[in-house]
Amino acid sequence: MDQYTFFILLSPFAIATASVVAFYCWRHRSSETARALAACLTSAVAYLFINDLELVTTAPDGKLFFAQVCYLCISLLTVNWMAFALAFSNREKVLKSPYFRLLWIIPALTIGLVFTNSYHHLIWKDIFFLPVNHGYLYFRVVAYGSWFWVFWFHSYFLILAGAVLIIWNSLSSQRTLPMRTRLTLAGALLPLVINLIYVLRLIPGFYKDYSPLAYAFSGILFAISIYRFQLLELPMLGRSILIDNMSDGMLTLDSAMRVADLNPAANRIFVDAAQPAPRIGVPFPLLSNYIRQFDARPQSDLLENEIVFTQAGEKVYYDLQIRRLYDPNRSEVIGYLISLHAVTEHKKLLEAARKLAMEDALTGVFNRRHFIELAHDELAQSRSKPVYFSILMIDIDFFKTVNDTLGHIGGDQVLHAFAQRLRMLLRSTDVIGRIGGDEFIVMLPDTSLDNARLLAERLCARVAEKPIETEDYGAFSITISIGVSECSTKYSKTLEPAIALADKGLFQAKDLGRNRVRIYDVALQSQR
């Protein structure tokens, strides 16, 4: 069987199969890759069908006409091949850009020149028709015109560039299964190899160009790769939505710590943090310590950690998860899937919630509940050593007058400013809390009753001598009354008695005229 008859026998099967596959792809045309593959297959079917007509036509004029139409099919096929390669490799932005339309200029000019070749001979300078076996008439070009080589370079550039894009995408993606990779590589290489065999005459005596068949079978292989392994549904086309557009950083490292794949968010995370940007095919040592930690725990398939970067002078936090990627038999680790989830805002919310649980929202000092917890923690240390501290109960004198004069907003500002004044006047080790209203409590660690009284008197005097500065109402003079007590694990293991005594001392200070400090006096109480 000669090469021409074999071509004719294979063509109907290829045309029928490729047509069915093209129709199936068109039914999934919501996908950019499916539309491009349908267009590519349709062009290949047209090219193959016209090539068959050229081969079986015995009239020279008819053969010349079909040869001219073949150039139209080749023009459509090569550009659609490039469009499919761009869509397949997730480069839809390039495909939709105005620059991609420039690829149609040379094919459009070529089609016009082919059908007017008899006037200028820019495509073919000299042709003749040679009878071959079984009555076939072979259309042979003796000399090509200058524009043919422009078209030839344009077409082969698109074929080669498209094949490289498809091959690179398949080899660089860790999500591609081995069988899918083999089918994809075969589909990309088949037309390239067949074209080279024909152009370079690598098989002696083989004159028939089998490229039309190669493109048809190539499209079928791509369709099997795509639909058999659901390539369009999630791993490849869905990748643009599920991975490229997600806010979490995702990257894949191979076993040699080289970057195999990453999404834009991962690149943005490292670039914003002034870290080296991950590059596909290049080792990425920034995460090597975490990988080593993971490798030290072979029984676990998941490592969870936290990674901290600095962006614009602020710390940003990410939850880091690393998973092992195995070969299909799970016999060997072939890489690592790494995800980075931003948790800075979550940490801020937790910190805000913690502060709300611990601090008084108005004044910024500890609230009553947390103050009591801290005092109990102090008392708990008595198991290892004796503990003593003093308690101050503080009340702003005549605070109702402050509210009546400034209003409740002004009163709140006085409370806030007074709390800040307390912070300034007390020691860093002293613990301040707000009981409620205008009443505050202070714990003075390792401070005797006498020393606490002296500190309280100094505090009382300093508040009275300098007015409180409010944000909107200017300076406002206040005084305070303070009750003092001592808490020692030598006499009591609980806090309540000391607070009760300080509270009674405060009441006595108020009864005696305010703006003073009192240690609770039982004799004075009995005189009332």
C-alpha positions as CSV (number, residue, x, y, z in Angstrom):
1,M,0.0,0.0,0.0
2,D,1.5,3.3,-1.1
3,Q,1.7,6.5,1.1
4,Y,-1.2,8.2,-0.8
5,T,-3.6,5.4,-0.5
6,F,-2.8,4.9,3.2
7,F,-3.5,8.6,3.7
8,I,-6.9,8.3,1.9
9,L,-7.8,5.3,4.0
10,L,-6.9,6.9,7.3
11,S,-8.6,10.2,6.6
12,P,-12.3,9.2,7.0
13,F,-11.7,7.8,10.4
14,A,-9.7,10.9,11.5
15,I,-12.3,13.3,10.0
16,A,-15.2,11.4,11.7
17,T,-13.5,11.1,15.1
18,A,-12.2,14.7,15.1
19,S,-15.6,16.0,14.1
20,V,-17.3,14.2,17.0
21,V,-14.7,15.5,19.4
22,A,-14.9,19.0,18.1
23,F,-18.7,18.9,18.6
24,Y,-18.2,17.6,22.1
25,C,-15.8,20.4,22.9
26,W,-18.2,23.0,21.4
27,R,-20.9,21.7,23.8
28,H,-18.5,22.7,26.7
29,R,-17.8,26.1,25.1
30,S,-18.2,27.9,28.4
31,S,-14.5,27.0,28.9
32,E,-12.0,29.0,27.0
33,T,-9.8,25.9,26.4
34,A,-12.8,23.9,25.1
35,R,-13.7,26.7,22.6
36,A,-10.1,26.9,21.4
37,L,-9.8,23.1,21.0
38,A,-13.1,23.0,19.1
39,A,-11.8,25.7,16.7
40,C,-8.5,23.9,16.3
41,L,-10.2,20.5,15.6
42,T,-12.6,22.1,13.1
43,S,-9.7,23.7,11.3
44,A,-7.9,20.3,11.3
45,V,-10.9,18.6,9.9
46,A,-11.3,21.2,7.1
47,Y,-7.6,21.0,6.3
48,L,-7.8,17.2,6.1
49,F,-10.9,17.1,4.0
50,I,-9.6,19.7,1.5
51,N,-6.3,17.8,1.4
52,D,-8.2,14.6,0.5
53,L,-10.0,16.5,-2.3
54,E,-6.8,17.8,-3.6
55,L,-5.3,14.3,-3.6
56,V,-8.1,12.6,-5.4
57,T,-8.7,15.4,-7.9
58,T,-7.2,14.6,-11.3
59,A,-7.8,17.9,-13.1
60,P,-4.8,20.3,-12.7
61,D,-7.1,23.3,-12.2
62,G,-9.1,21.6,-9.5
63,K,-5.9,20.4,-7.8
64,L,-4.6,24.0,-7.8
65,F,-7.8,25.3,-6.4
66,F,-7.8,22.9,-3.5
67,A,-4.1,23.6,-2.9
68,Q,-5.0,27.3,-2.5
69,V,-7.9,26.4,-0.1
70,C,-5.4,24.4,1.9
71,Y,-3.6,27.6,2.7
72,L,-6.7,29.0,4.1
73,C,-7.1,25.9,6.4
74,I,-3.4,26.1,7.4
75,S,-3.8,29.8,8.3
76,L,-6.8,29.0,10.5
77,L,-5.2,25.9,12.0
78,T,-1.9,27.5,13.1
79,V,-3.5,30.5,14.8
80,N,-6.2,28.3,16.4
81,W,-3.4,26.0,17.6
82,M,-1.7,28.9,19.3
83,A,-5.0,30.0,20.8
84,F,-5.5,26.5,22.2
85,A,-1.9,26.5,23.6
86,L,-2.5,29.8,25.4
87,A,-5.8,28.7,26.8
88,F,-4.5,25.3,27.9
89,S,-1.5,26.9,29.7
90,N,-3.8,29.4,31.5
91,R,-2.7,32.5,29.6
92,E,-6.2,33.7,28.7
93,K,-5.1,37.3,29.2
94,V,-2.7,37.0,26.3
95,L,-5.3,35.3,24.2
96,K,-7.8,38.1,24.8
97,S,-5.3,40.9,24.3
98,P,-5.3,43.1,21.2
99,Y,-1.8,41.8,20.4
100,F,-3.0,38.3,19.7
101,R,-5.2,39.6,16.8
102,L,-2.0,40.7,15.1
103,L,-1.2,37.0,14.5
104,W,-4.0,37.1,11.8
105,I,-2.3,39.7,9.7
106,I,0.2,37.4,7.9
107,P,-2.4,34.6,7.3
108,A,-4.9,37.1,5.9
109,L,-2.3,38.5,3.5
110,T,-1.2,35.1,2.5
111,I,-4.8,33.9,1.6
112,G,-5.1,36.9,-0.7
113,L,-1.7,36.3,-2.3
114,V,-2.4,32.6,-2.8
115,F,-5.6,33.2,-4.8
116,T,-3.8,35.9,-6.9
117,N,-0.5,34.1,-7.3
118,S,-0.7,34.0,-11.1
119,Y,-0.2,37.8,-11.1
120,H,2.8,38.1,-8.8
121,H,4.2,34.6,-8.0
122,L,4.9,35.6,-4.4
123,I,3.8,32.2,-3.2
124,W,4.8,29.8,-5.9
125,K,7.2,30.7,-8.7
126,D,7.1,27.4,-10.5
127,I,4.8,24.4,-10.1
128,F,4.0,21.2,-12.0
129,F,1.7,18.2,-11.7
130,L,3.3,14.7,-11.5
131,P,1.2,11.5,-11.9
132,V,1.9,8.9,-9.2
133,N,0.5,5.5,-8.2
134,H,-3.2,4.6,-8.7
135,G,-3.9,7.7,-10.8
136,Y,-3.1,10.2,-8.1
137,L,-1.8,13.6,-9.4
138,Y,1.0,15.0,-7.2
139,F,1.1,18.8,-6.9
140,R,4.8,19.8,-6.7
141,V,6.3,23.2,-6.1
142,V,9.6,23.6,-7.9
143,A,10.4,27.1,-6.6
144,Y,8.6,29.1,-3.9
145,G,8.1,32.9,-3.9
146,S,9.4,35.3,-1.3
147,W,6.2,35.7,0.7
148,F,5.9,31.9,1.0
149,W,8.9,31.9,3.4
150,V,7.3,34.7,5.5
151,F,4.2,32.5,5.8
152,W,6.3,29.4,6.4
153,F,8.2,31.0,9.2
154,H,5.0,32.4,10.8
155,S,3.2,29.0,10.7
156,Y,6.1,27.0,12.1
157,F,6.7,29.6,14.7
158,L,3.1,29.3,15.9
159,I,3.3,25.5,15.8
160,L,6.6,25.4,17.7
161,A,5.6,28.1,20.3
162,G,2.3,26.4,20.9
163,A,3.9,23.0,21.4
164,V,6.5,24.5,23.8
165,L,3.7,26.2,25.9
166,I,1.7,22.9,26.1
167,I,4.7,20.8,27.0
168,W,6.0,23.3,29.6
169,N,2.6,23.6,31.2
170,S,2.3,19.8,31.5
171,L,5.8,19.2,32.8
172,S,5.7,22.1,35.4
173,S,2.4,21.3,36.9
174,Q,2.4,18.9,39.9
175,R,-1.4,18.5,39.5
176,T,-1.0,16.7,36.1
177,L,-1.3,12.9,36.4
178,P,1.3,10.8,34.6
179,M,-1.1,9.4,31.9
180,R,-2.5,12.8,31.3
181,T,1.0,14.2,30.9
182,R,1.9,11.5,28.3
183,L,-1.2,12.1,26.3
184,T,-0.6,15.9,26.4
185,L,3.0,15.5,25.3
186,A,2.0,13.2,22.5
187,G,-0.6,15.7,21.3
188,A,1.9,18.5,21.3
189,L,4.7,16.7,19.7
190,L,2.8,14.7,17.0
191,P,2.2,17.6,14.5
192,L,5.7,19.0,15.1
193,V,7.4,15.7,14.4
194,I,5.3,14.9,11.3
195,N,6.0,18.4,9.9
196,L,9.7,18.0,10.4
197,I,9.7,14.6,8.7
198,Y,7.9,16.1,5.7
199,V,9.9,19.4,5.5
200,L,13.3,17.8,6.1
201,R,12.6,14.7,4.0
202,L,13.7,12.5,6.8
203,I,12.2,9.4,5.2
204,P,13.5,8.8,1.7
205,G,10.8,8.6,-0.9
206,F,8.1,9.9,1.4
207,Y,6.6,12.9,-0.3
208,K,3.0,13.1,1.1
209,D,2.5,15.6,3.8
210,Y,0.7,13.8,6.7
211,S,0.4,17.0,8.7
212,P,-3.4,17.2,8.3
213,L,-3.8,13.8,9.8
214,A,-1.3,14.7,12.6
215,Y,-3.3,17.7,13.6
216,A,-6.6,15.7,13.7
217,F,-5.1,13.0,15.8
218,S,-3.3,15.5,18.0
219,G,-6.7,17.2,18.8
220,I,-8.2,13.8,19.6
221,L,-5.3,13.1,22.1
222,F,-5.9,16.5,23.7
223,A,-9.6,15.8,24.1
224,I,-8.9,12.4,25.7
225,S,-6.4,14.0,28.0
226,I,-8.9,16.8,28.9
227,Y,-12.2,14.9,29.3
228,R,-11.0,11.5,30.4
229,F,-9.2,13.1,33.3
230,Q,-11.7,16.0,33.8
231,L,-9.0,18.5,32.9
232,L,-11.5,21.2,32.0
233,E,-13.6,20.7,35.1
234,L,-11.2,21.4,37.9
235,P,-7.5,20.8,37.7
236,M,-6.6,22.9,34.7
237,L,-9.4,25.3,33.7
238,G,-10.8,25.5,37.2
239,R,-7.3,26.3,38.4
240,S,-7.7,29.9,37.2
241,I,-10.7,30.3,39.5
242,L,-10.0,28.0,42.4
243,I,-6.3,28.6,42.8
244,D,-5.1,31.6,40.8
245,N,-7.8,33.8,42.1
246,M,-7.8,32.7,45.7
247,S,-6.3,34.9,48.4
248,D,-4.3,32.1,50.0
249,G,-0.8,31.6,48.8
250,M,-0.3,28.1,47.2
251,L,2.9,26.7,45.9
252,T,4.4,23.4,45.1
253,L,8.0,22.4,45.7
254,D,9.6,19.3,44.2
255,S,11.8,16.9,46.3
256,A,14.8,19.1,45.4
257,M,13.1,22.2,46.9
258,R,12.6,23.7,43.4
259,V,9.4,25.6,42.8
260,A,7.2,23.6,40.6
261,D,4.1,25.8,40.6
262,L,2.6,28.8,42.5
263,N,-0.4,31.1,42.3
264,P,-0.2,34.9,42.1
265,A,-1.2,35.2,45.8
266,A,2.0,33.3,46.9
267,N,4.2,35.5,44.7
268,R,2.5,38.6,46.1
269,I,2.9,37.4,49.8
270,F,6.7,37.0,49.4
271,V,7.2,40.1,47.3
272,D,5.2,42.3,49.7
273,A,7.3,41.0,52.5
274,A,10.5,42.0,50.7
275,Q,11.4,38.3,50.4
276,P,13.0,36.6,47.3
277,A,10.2,35.9,44.8
278,P,9.6,32.2,44.1
279,R,10.5,31.3,40.5
280,I,9.4,28.1,38.8
281,G,12.3,25.7,38.4
282,V,14.5,27.5,40.9
283,P,15.2,26.3,44.5
284,F,13.3,28.2,47.2
285,P,15.3,28.0,50.5
286,L,13.1,30.4,52.5
287,L,10.9,27.4,53.5
288,S,13.7,24.9,53.8
289,N,13.7,24.9,57.7
290,Y,10.0,24.1,57.7
291,I,10.5,21.3,55.2
292,R,13.3,19.8,57.4
293,Q,11.0,19.9,60.4
294,F,8.4,18.1,58.3
295,D,10.9,15.5,57.1
296,A,11.8,14.8,60.7
297,R,8.2,13.6,61.3
298,P,7.7,11.0,58.6
299,Q,4.6,9.6,60.3
300,S,2.7,12.8,59.7
301,D,1.4,14.0,56.3
302,L,0.7,17.5,57.5
303,L,2.8,20.2,59.1
304,E,1.1,23.2,60.6
305,N,3.1,26.2,61.7
306,E,3.0,30.0,61.8
307,I,5.2,32.2,59.7
308,V,5.7,35.9,60.3
309,F,6.8,38.6,57.8
310,T,7.2,42.4,58.1
311,Q,5.2,44.5,55.6
312,A,5.3,48.3,55.7
313,G,6.8,48.2,59.1
314,E,4.0,45.9,60.6
315,K,4.1,42.3,61.4
316,V,1.9,40.1,59.2
317,Y,1.0,36.5,60.2
318,Y,0.3,33.5,58.1
319,D,-0.8,30.0,58.9
320,L,1.6,27.7,57.1
321,Q,0.5,24.2,56.1
322,I,2.7,21.7,54.3
323,R,1.5,18.4,52.8
324,R,3.6,15.7,51.2
325,L,2.9,14.8,47.6
326,Y,3.5,11.1,46.7
327,D,3.9,9.2,43.5
328,P,0.8,7.2,42.4
329,N,2.0,4.2,44.4
330,R,2.7,6.3,47.5
331,S,6.1,4.8,47.6
332,E,8.1,8.0,47.3
333,V,7.7,11.6,48.2
334,I,7.9,13.7,45.0
335,G,7.2,17.1,46.4
336,Y,5.4,19.3,48.9
337,L,2.1,21.3,48.7
338,I,2.4,24.5,50.7
339,S,-0.4,26.9,51.6
340,L,-0.2,30.3,53.3
341,H,-3.4,31.6,54.9
342,A,-3.3,35.2,56.2
343,V,-4.3,35.4,59.9
344,T,-3.2,38.9,60.8
345,E,-6.8,40.2,61.0
346,H,-7.8,37.2,63.0
347,K,-5.0,37.8,65.4
348,K,-6.0,41.4,65.7
349,L,-9.6,40.3,66.5
350,L,-8.4,37.9,69.1
351,E,-6.2,40.5,70.6
352,A,-9.1,42.9,70.7
353,A,-11.3,40.3,72.3
354,R,-8.6,39.5,74.8
355,K,-8.3,43.2,75.6
356,L,-12.1,43.5,76.0
357,A,-12.1,40.6,78.4
358,M,-9.2,42.1,80.4
359,E,-9.5,45.9,80.1
360,D,-12.0,48.5,80.8
361,A,-13.1,49.9,77.4
362,L,-13.3,53.5,78.6
363,T,-10.1,54.0,80.6
364,G,-7.8,51.2,79.3
365,V,-7.0,49.9,82.8
366,F,-7.9,46.4,83.8
367,N,-11.6,45.6,84.5
368,R,-12.7,44.3,87.9
369,R,-12.8,40.7,86.8
370,H,-9.3,40.6,85.4
371,F,-7.9,42.6,88.3
372,I,-9.3,40.0,90.8
373,E,-7.7,37.3,88.6
374,L,-4.3,38.9,88.8
375,A,-4.6,39.4,92.5
376,H,-5.5,35.8,93.0
377,D,-2.5,34.8,90.9
378,E,-0.3,36.9,93.2
379,L,-1.7,35.1,96.2
380,A,-1.2,31.8,94.6
381,Q,2.5,32.3,94.7
382,S,2.3,31.9,98.5
383,R,2.8,28.1,98.0
384,S,6.5,28.8,97.3
385,K,7.0,32.0,99.4
386,P,5.1,34.4,101.7
387,V,3.3,37.1,99.7
388,Y,2.2,40.5,100.8
389,F,0.9,43.5,98.9
390,S,-1.3,46.5,99.6
391,I,-4.6,47.6,98.1
392,L,-5.7,51.2,97.3
393,M,-9.4,51.9,96.8
394,I,-9.7,55.3,95.0
395,D,-12.7,57.4,94.4
396,I,-13.0,60.7,92.6
397,D,-14.6,63.3,94.9
398,F,-17.9,64.8,93.9
399,F,-17.8,63.1,90.5
400,K,-21.5,63.8,90.1
401,T,-20.6,67.5,90.0
402,V,-18.2,66.7,87.1
403,N,-21.0,65.0,85.2
404,D,-23.4,67.8,85.9
405,T,-20.9,70.4,84.8
406,L,-19.4,68.7,81.7
407,G,-22.1,66.2,80.8
408,H,-21.6,62.5,80.6
409,I,-19.2,62.7,77.6
410,G,-17.0,65.2,79.5
411,G,-17.2,62.9,82.6
412,D,-16.0,60.0,80.5
413,Q,-13.1,62.1,79.3
414,V,-12.2,63.0,82.9
415,L,-12.2,59.3,83.9
416,H,-10.0,58.4,80.9
417,A,-7.5,61.2,81.7
418,F,-7.5,60.3,85.4
419,A,-6.7,56.7,84.5
420,Q,-3.7,57.9,82.4
421,R,-2.6,60.1,85.3
422,L,-2.6,57.1,87.6
423,R,-0.4,55.2,85.1
424,M,2.1,58.0,85.2
425,L,2.1,58.5,88.9
426,L,2.3,54.8,89.9
427,R,5.1,52.3,89.4
428,S,5.2,50.0,86.4
429,T,4.8,47.0,88.7
430,D,1.6,48.4,90.2
431,V,-1.7,46.9,88.9
432,I,-4.6,49.3,88.2
433,G,-8.3,48.3,87.8
434,R,-11.6,50.0,87.5
435,I,-14.3,48.8,89.8
436,G,-17.0,50.8,88.2
437,G,-18.2,54.4,87.9
438,D,-15.5,56.7,89.3
439,E,-14.0,54.0,91.6
440,F,-10.6,52.5,90.9
441,I,-8.5,49.9,92.7
442,V,-4.7,49.5,92.8
443,M,-2.6,46.5,93.8
444,L,0.9,47.5,95.1
445,P,3.1,44.3,95.1
446,D,5.7,43.9,97.8
447,T,4.5,47.1,99.5
448,S,3.9,47.4,103.3
449,L,0.9,49.2,104.7
450,D,3.0,52.2,105.8
451,N,4.7,52.5,102.4
452,A,1.3,52.2,100.7
453,R,-0.1,55.0,102.8
454,L,2.9,57.3,101.9
455,L,2.4,56.5,98.2
456,A,-1.3,57.1,98.4
457,E,-0.8,60.5,100.1
458,R,1.7,61.5,97.4
459,L,-0.8,60.4,94.8
460,C,-3.6,62.4,96.5
461,A,-1.5,65.5,96.6
462,R,-0.3,65.2,92.9
463,V,-3.8,64.8,91.6
464,A,-5.1,67.8,93.6
465,E,-2.2,70.1,92.6
466,K,-2.6,69.7,88.8
467,P,-5.9,69.8,86.9
468,I,-6.9,66.9,84.6
469,E,-6.6,67.7,80.9
470,T,-9.6,66.5,78.9
471,E,-9.7,66.1,75.1
472,D,-12.6,68.5,74.4
473,Y,-13.3,70.3,77.7
474,G,-9.9,71.6,78.7
475,A,-8.5,71.4,82.2
476,F,-10.7,70.3,85.1
477,S,-9.6,70.2,88.8
478,I,-10.5,67.2,90.8
479,T,-9.5,65.5,94.1
480,I,-9.5,61.9,95.2
481,S,-10.1,59.9,98.4
482,I,-8.2,56.7,99.0
483,G,-8.6,53.8,101.4
484,V,-5.6,51.6,102.1
485,S,-5.3,48.0,103.3
486,E,-2.7,45.3,103.4
487,C,-3.0,41.7,102.2
488,S,-0.6,39.1,103.5
489,T,-0.8,35.4,103.1
490,K,0.6,35.3,106.7
491,Y,-2.9,36.2,107.9
492,S,-5.3,35.4,105.0
493,K,-5.2,33.3,101.8
494,T,-8.0,35.3,100.1
495,L,-8.3,38.8,98.7
496,E,-11.7,39.7,99.8
497,P,-10.8,40.8,103.4
498,A,-8.2,43.3,102.1
499,I,-10.6,44.8,99.6
500,A,-13.3,45.1,102.2
501,L,-10.9,46.9,104.6
502,A,-9.7,49.3,101.8
503,D,-13.3,50.0,100.9
504,K,-14.1,50.8,104.5
505,G,-11.0,53.1,104.7
506,L,-12.3,54.9,101.6
507,F,-15.6,55.5,103.2
508,Q,-13.9,56.9,106.3
509,A,-11.8,59.2,104.0
510,K,-15.0,60.6,102.5
511,D,-16.7,61.0,105.9
512,L,-13.7,63.0,107.1
513,G,-14.0,65.5,104.3
514,R,-12.5,63.8,101.2
515,N,-9.2,64.6,99.4
516,R,-7.4,62.4,101.9
517,V,-6.0,58.9,102.6
518,R,-7.3,56.6,105.4
519,I,-6.4,53.2,106.7
520,Y,-9.5,51.7,108.2
521,D,-9.8,52.6,111.9
522,V,-12.1,50.4,113.9
523,A,-12.3,52.9,116.7
524,L,-13.4,55.7,114.3
525,Q,-16.0,53.4,112.9
526,S,-17.4,52.7,116.4
527,Q,-17.9,56.4,117.0
528,R,-20.3,56.8,114.1
